[in-house]
């Protein structure tokens, strides 16, 4: 389809997207269910690595194998049932075929050239399964960069010209193959639009924020984030840094060998991998292919220079290579055991556990309930649940919004609804406008929404489990369903299935305990979470939830123990460091709060609010110069994220008010008043901001303006 057919909020909106990959996933699910999708993803990863390991030479294969062991988690993270999986598969095929043609010597180049004619055929598939086909064009550009670098080198120029003369028809045919899709040349516009997406204001924290494209985040470069390289038991943290070290080492060797092209290619891949999380897997593939060749060449040259014969497939490994192989096998074994035991998943607070099949994070039972009961009307669901609802409930039910984000206006409506009370005029208006009759919540993604709806009257709960909830609009037309299905959120019991044990039972109890906590059922939540903790003590989310309970019960010692335990388990988590800093701030332990929040700023991708809060702590500690620097950092981060004052007025008001307090303490009335006026412009309905402005006017000897500001405070003060 060329227009939106999945949502009811933007029908007919232009939609250019290749659907062959989605159709394939749907067919697999139809035949083999969620288990079939899991196995398809695993086998695709196996196929990628198997192709990368096809041995052009023994030492090169060995280097690739070692790099594959190190970099595999970056690829595994991308092997989800989404079309991006195909981009990684085809990217590997393109890169390997072109790289081997580039490296081959006469007369074998004719054999390699025949293999390159697979590229146009692969591109026809690629352009029809995912917009990531643009990465295939990037591979072609990378190949041309290699040849351009060789053309600049007199000793390599002849071979480069011969290769270019032979390969240009293949490359031209591959580019033309991109037009063999239902949308023609318009597919480029869609691909470039997707590739140019940034997270902008969505990186920032705050009540108006919806972090919906997390994979467009960049990797923070700081001492705190670099220390993740030492966390070898958690490949989600260390792998990227290890591959970066390998890329830098390979690039340095290439430059020493006067091979400028490969060095530049590795540098570009390294930049892409750190600039955007989405490209980490592609970066790993480049290092495995290009880096392994460079390392193998270096070893061959060293052997030749020392008079030893070049390593052949039957030659025994030297002691250095043996150490590397043993270390790689040990690392692979530990990582495999951590995966099989689900330790890796628990440590990273993942919704899935080891094995094929349905993740507990998916609201599969809630979706089945909606279909089974034939609930009428349109469904409202969280943004990042839109793909699931379109897949599982369509075409009978369309979604409110999904990952395609076709209409900016609808996204603004979604943000307003997400931040509004369940009984607010916004909800009444939107429910009437779109015929919203059902609300489907994924509690692992939007835990705070459940209490909002359970306490409201516009929608009533009719289904609840430990990961999802369904609510039905309270109307006369729905009375038959409500009389039969309505439940009480404050009394609903979460009973785990009898067959659950070990980490799966711990996961169920964790999710159920968090739901009870969000519903205000603190005593039940504590008991449930402590049972989960006894089964899976390395789950940071359980520790964090227990800390919240102990804080509410005024037990700061126990709360601090749980928070510190959570941070020690996930030292890379900005969220946990912020929670620890907030805890210390509430206790008045400002120096400790300052240290924890400083660490958080080093781990976050866009820590604008972290820097703003840090500036406030600096003010309390009378560190004026540091406060100004932190407020400047907050503003700079917000500017880089593309956040505007009209979108995040509270953040910019906090920055301006903080600066005003610095200059007020220095008795610089002019600067203080100017910044405080900026704060009131951003938050004109805040009595506190106007009161601060009144105090500054009074101190500056402007009683008339101070009186006007106090009058504004009185007007904004709530009625008794």
Secondary structure, DSSP 4 states (H G I P E B T S, - for coil): --B--SBSSSTT-B-----HHHHHHHHHHHHHHHHHHHHHHHHHHHHHHHHHT--SSHHHHHHHHHHHHHHHHHHHTT-SSSTHHHHHHHHHHHHHHHHHHHH--TTTHHHHHHHHTHHHHHHHHHHHH-GGGHHHHHHHHHHHHHHHHHHTSTTTHHHHHHHHHHHHHHHHHHHHHTT-STTTTHHHHHHHHHHT---GGGGS-STT-----GGGPPPP-SHHHHGGGG-TT-HHHHHHHHHHHHHHHHHHHHHHTT-HHHHHHHHHHHHHHHH-GGGHHHHHHHIIIIIHHHHHHHHHHHHHHHTPPPP-TTSPPPHHHHHHHHHHHHHHHHHHHHHHTTHHHHHTT-S--SSSS--TTS-HHHHHHHHHHT--SEEEE-GGGHHHHHHHHTTTS-BS--TT---HHHHHHHHHHHTS-TTSHHHHHHHHHHTEEEEEEETTT-THHHHHHHH-SSEEEEEE-SSEEEEEE--GGGHHHHHHH---TTT------TT--HHHHHHHHHHHHHHHHHTT-HHHHHHHHHHHHHH-TT-HHHHHHHHHHHHHTT-HHHHHHHHHHHHHH-TT-HHHHHHHHHHHHHTT-HHHHHHHHHHHHHH-SS-HHHHHHHHHHHHHTT-HHHHHHHHHHHHHHHHHTT--TTT-HHHHHHHHHHHHHHHHHTT-HHHHHHHHHHHHHHTTT-HHHHHHHHHHHHHTT-HHHHHHHHHHHHHHSPP-
